[in-house]
Amino acid sequence: MEFYTKYKTFIILGLVSGLVFALIMAGWDSYKEQPFSALKFGLHFVFFGAFNGYMSYRKHKKTNS
């Protein structure tokens, strides 16, 4: 349980940023009249969210060291 409380902010940040990015990219695909792809949406959500969460953690760790 300590892991969750210690990294809760970074997990939430990753989930929110991944969701926002995936929604923006889905909107862009819709604008370009491409069909919606659940796989593409999921990959954008997971990979961008994980990347942003990890980079935020690294920055926080670096500034507080």
C-alpha positions in Angstrom: 0.0 0.0 0.0 2.9 2.3 0.6 3.8 2.2 -3.2 0.3 3.6 -4.0 0.4 6.4 -1.5 4.0 7.4 -2.4 3.4 7.5 -6.1 -0.3 8.4 -6.2 0.3 11.8 -7.8 2.4 10.4 -10.6 -0.1 7.6 -11.4 -3.0 10.1 -11.5 -0.9 12.5 -13.6 -0.1 9.7 -16.1 -3.7 8.5 -16.4 -5.1 12.0 -16.9 -2.4 13.1 -19.4 -2.7 9.8 -21.3 -6.5 10.2 -21.5 -6.4 13.8 -22.7 -3.8 12.9 -25.3 -5.8 9.9 -26.5 -8.9 12.0 -26.8 -7.1 14.8 -28.7 -5.7 12.3 -31.1 -9.1 10.6 -31.6 -10.5 14.0 -32.3 -7.8 14.7 -34.8 -8.5 11.3 -36.6 -12.2 12.2 -36.7 -11.3 15.6 -38.2 -9.3 13.9 -40.8 -12.2 11.5 -41.4 -10.4 8.4 -40.4 -12.3 5.6 -38.6 -12.0 5.3 -34.8 -9.5 2.7 -33.7 -9.8 1.4 -30.1 -6.4 -0.1 -30.4 -4.8 3.2 -31.4 -6.7 5.0 -28.6 -5.6 2.4 -26.0 -1.9 2.6 -27.2 -1.9 6.4 -27.1 -3.5 6.3 -23.6 -1.1 3.8 -22.1 2.2 4.8 -23.7 1.8 8.6 -23.5 0.4 8.3 -19.9 3.2 6.0 -18.8 5.8 8.3 -20.4 4.4 11.5 -18.8 4.1 9.9 -15.4 7.6 8.6 -15.5 9.1 11.9 -16.7 7.2 13.7 -14.0 8.6 11.3 -11.4 12.1 11.7 -12.7 11.8 15.5 -12.6 10.4 15.4 -9.1 13.1 13.0 -7.9 15.9 15.2 -9.5 14.7 18.4 -8.0 14.2 16.9 -4.5 17.6 15.2 -4.3 
